[in-house]
Amino acid sequence: MPDYTVSFRRSAEKELRKLDTKVQTRVLHAVEPLAKNPRPDGCKKL
């Protein structure tokens, strides 16, 4: 399976920058795996 690119809208980037550094890191570590597997087990399509 090919790797995907995870990108954020400008508005989401602004909101992410407002968060505490530790929280930013947690969010980015949670999102990074989505580039390899964008539909992990147990996810719900929104």
Secondary structure, DSSP 8 states (H G I E B T S, - for coil): ---------HHHHHHHHHS-HHHHHHHHHHHGGGGT-SS-TT----
